[in-house]
Structures are given as structure tokens and as C-alpha cells.
Amino acid sequence: MAEPTTITTTPCAGKELRLCPVDAVAEGEALRVDIDGRPPLAVYNVEGKFYVSDDTCSHGDASLSEGMVSEDGRIECPWHTGSFCLRTGEALTSPADQPIRVYPVTLKDGAVFITPEDIPS
């Protein structure tokens, strides 16, 4: 797996939030996105389909963007190997037992977007 990459962005009220260009996330990889004043997010590319979740594992303080992305749409935490469904956020394997937050994704003009109101402060 390649070294994790981080992008920083700033939300604007009432507008879609551009997280990154689609080509910034290679297939089977993840990208951490730091958002001013908000918790970090992770953007995943699973066989050309994009997902976005909170970047912090619900079991510990690990960055999920540093974990392993599987072809079946799971992210495995790099610390304790708990895994989550990228579509629903459901915790799938122990020791993870709490879901992660996932966000609806829009692809537009070659970039990944979400609605900033969906992100907790």
C-alpha cells in the first residue's frame, strides 16, 4: 500500500463540499481529507466506485485511510484489524462493534463531493 496522502479543504455553508479529484484516489486505495473545523474524512475508491466515511475508527484512534480497502467494499482498521462496510458503516469484524459514519457521495466534474451539513462539527 502506498504512503497515505492527505488533502485539506474548507466547507462553505449550503454548498456541496469538494473533497478531492477522483484521480487523487487510486483504485483500491483511500485518501484522508482534513476539513477545517471538522473531523477528518476518508475517501475510498473500490473498483471505480467512491465512498466517504469518518476517518477515525470507532474502536480506537486509528486513521482508516491507512487501512486496507478490499474489493468487496470493506475497510480494515490498521490497528486492530476490525473492519467496516463502506456502504453502510456497519462494524463487520471484532474488535470493532460500533459503526462508522458514512456519507452520500456525488461525483461531478471529475471530483468527489459531499454535503457539508452531513459532517458533524
VENPE-V273056 format. One record per backbone hydrogen bond with DSSP energy under -1.0 kcal/mol. CO is the residue of the C=O (numbers start at 1). NH is the residue of the N-H. E is the energy in kcal/mol with one decimal. If there is no record, write none. Layout:
# VENPE-V273056
co = <CO;CO>
nh = <NH;NH>
e = <E;E>
This chain:
# VENPE-V273056
co = <5;7;9;12;17;20;21;22;26;29;31;32;33;34;35;40;41;42;43;44;45;46;49;51;52;53;55;62;63;64;68;70;73;74;75;76;77;82;83;83;84;85;89;90;93;101;106;108;110;111;112;113;114;115;116>
nh = <32;34;36;15;114;112;24;25;29;45;43;7;41;9;38;55;33;53;31;51;28;49;46;44;103;42;64;57;66;67;76;73;86;70;84;68;81;77;92;93;75;89;100;85;96;54;113;111;22;108;19;106;17;118;119>
e = <-2.2;-3.1;-2.2;-1.8;-1.7;-3.0;-1.8;-1.4;-2.0;-2.0;-2.8;-2.1;-2.7;-2.6;-2.5;-2.2;-3.0;-2.1;-2.2;-1.9;-3.0;-1.8;-3.1;-2.8;-2.3;-2.9;-4.3;-2.3;-1.7;-2.1;-2.3;-1.7;-2.9;-2.6;-2.1;-1.1;-1.2;-3.4;-3.4;-1.2;-2.0;-2.5;-2.3;-2.3;-1.1;-2.2;-2.8;-1.4;-2.4;-2.1;-3.3;-2.4;-4.1;-1.8;-1.6>
